[in-house]
Amino acid sequence: MKFKTIYLALTVVLVSGISYAQQDPNFTFYRYNMNLVNPAYAGANEGTDVGLGIRSQWAGIEGSPETQTIYFGTPVGRNLGLGVSIINDRTFIENQTSVALDFSYHLQLNVDTHLFLGLKAGLNSYKANTDGLVTYGIQSDPSLTGINGGFTPNVGVGAYLKGTSFFASLSVPRLLTPDRLDNANGVAIQGEDKIHLYAAAGYDIPLNADILFKPAFMVRHVEASPLSIDFTAAFALHEKFELGAAYRLDEGFGGFFVFKPSKGLHLGYAYETASQNTVANMNNGTHEIMLNLKL
């Protein structure tokens, strides 16, 4: 009975994954790695940002989603920014890698408000082992074979508004739609990637000289997929430590902390659990680790 339950749950998870496979991975630490989805963030901070991230979703399930990221951003001269973002995302039988260069242009609107406009230019690789569908009992189109399209070019755009105590972000990291798996009435077919639209905002509220309250949200819209909304709120203590909570609408909730042992080094860990009992009971949650170095 236990094996049957796990098998059915895995089937549901995988079918759901194919149905919404066009959705790129979520990140709890989106405030720290914004240039993964918005090229305008490159160079928006003073100095150089270098970061690494690992996100392991539904830990304990073989082949479950896992994402590794590397990002870099730095201002160049007075009004330009340059960045690099690398995302490797594996989900059961799918593997996707994105390598992109980020360019931003800085416009100073007034003394405290800055607008950054960005362009992302990169290469994407998508692979799918369709033979693996048999393992999960999912039907596939007879004409469907393994998808290994190599690297294809892509471009994205974004805008980032930054003030003394707030930020707002709007971006489409990939405008082109290469081939990938899709779902048609429970049957795996060859489809197209969907355009992702990201919108985010946050505000920093000083509670006293040592405590800062940092609420934020990110909305992600993908055609024919449910709207994804992330809410996070953190308390920053003495500029050394952040403790926060996260909630993803109708998907899950969790907590996170960021430790700042030195002025330029940020270490973060986040844990999430699914709000659906079937998924939550069959795995060890989702873990995300972040390392950010400000030079």
C-alpha positions, 0 to 999 in steps of 0.5 A, spaced: 500 500 500 505 504 501 509 503 495 502 504 491 501 511 494 508 513 493 507 511 486 501 514 485 503 520 488 510 520 483 505 520 477 501 526 479 507 530 481 510 528 474 504 529 470 503 536 474 511 537 472 510 536 465 503 540 465 507 546 467 514 544 465 514 551 462 515 554 469 522 555 471 524 554 478 522 558 484 527 561 489 526 563 496 532 568 496 529 572 490 531 578 493 539 576 493 539 573 486 534 577 482 539 578 476 537 570 474 530 573 472 532 580 471 538 583 467 537 590 469 539 588 476 546 587 474 550 593 476 544 595 480 548 595 487 554 598 489 560 594 488 560 587 485 556 581 486 558 574 486 553 568 488 552 561 488 545 557 489 543 550 490 535 548 491 533 541 492 526 540 491 522 534 494 528 532 497 528 524 498 525 523 492 529 520 486 530 524 480 526 530 484 527 537 481 534 540 483 537 547 481 544 550 481 545 557 480 551 562 479 551 569 478 555 575 477 554 583 477 558 589 477 557 596 475 561 598 469 563 606 469 558 611 471 551 608 467 552 601 465 552 594 468 554 587 466 553 581 469 553 573 468 547 568 470 548 560 469 542 556 471 542 548 471 535 545 472 533 538 473 526 535 473 525 528 473 527 526 466 528 533 464 534 537 464 535 545 462 541 549 462 541 557 461 547 561 460 546 568 459 550 575 459 546 581 462 547 588 460 544 594 464 543 602 463 542 606 469 538 612 469 538 617 475 531 619 476 532 624 482 537 624 488 534 617 491 531 614 486 534 610 480 532 606 474 535 600 471 534 598 464 536 591 462 538 586 456 539 579 457 542 575 451 544 567 452 544 560 450 539 555 453 539 547 452 533 543 453 534 535 454 528 530 455 529 523 456 522 520 454 524 513 455 523 515 462 516 516 462 515 509 462 517 508 469 512 513 471 506 510 467 505 516 463 503 515 456 507 519 450 505 521 443 508 515 438 512 520 434 515 523 440 522 521 441 528 524 446 529 531 445 536 534 445 536 540 441 543 542 443 544 550 445 539 555 442 539 563 442 535 567 447 534 574 449 530 577 455 529 584 457 527 587 464 527 594 468 529 595 476 527 601 480 531 602 486 530 607 492 533 608 498 528 603 502 524 600 496 525 596 489 520 594 484 522 589 478 519 587 472 522 582 467 521 577 461 528 573 462 526 569 455 522 572 449 523 566 445 520 559 445 524 553 443 521 546 443 520 542 450 515 537 453 508 538 454 502 535 456 495 534 452 490 530 456 495 526 460 499 524 454 506 527 453 507 531 447 512 535 444 510 543 445 514 549 446 517 553 452 512 559 454 514 566 456 515 568 463 513 574 466 516 576 473 514 582 477 517 583 484 517 589 489 519 590 496 520 595 502 525 596 508 521 599 514 526 601 520 523 599 526 528 601 531 536 603 530 537 595 530 531 592 527 529 592 519 523 589 517 523 587 510 517 585 506 517 583 499 513 579 494 514 576 487 509 574 482 510 569 476 505 569 470 506 563 465 501 562 459 496 556 461 499 555 468 496 557 475 499 564 477 505 563 482 505 568 488 511 568 493 511 572 499 517 573 504 518 577 510 524 578 514 527 581 520 534 584 519 538 584 526 544 589 527 545 588 519 548 581 521 542 576 521 536 576 517 530 571 520 524 570 515 518 566 513 516 565 506 509 563 503 507 561 496 500 561 494 497 554 494 503 551 494 507 551 500 510 555 506 517 555 510 522 559 513 529 562 512 535 565 515 541 569 512 547 570 516 552 576 515 559 574 518 562 580 514 560 586 511 560 583 504 559 575 505 552 573 506 550 565 507 543 563 507 538 557 508 531 556 506 526 550 508 519 549 505 514 544 505 508 543 500 501 545 502 498 539 499 498 533 504 500 528 499 506 531 496 508 533 503 508 526 506 512 523 501 518 527 501 523 531 506 521 538 504 525 543 499 532 546 501 535 552 498 542 554 500 545 561 498 552 564 498 553 571 496 559 575 496 559 583 495 566 586 493 
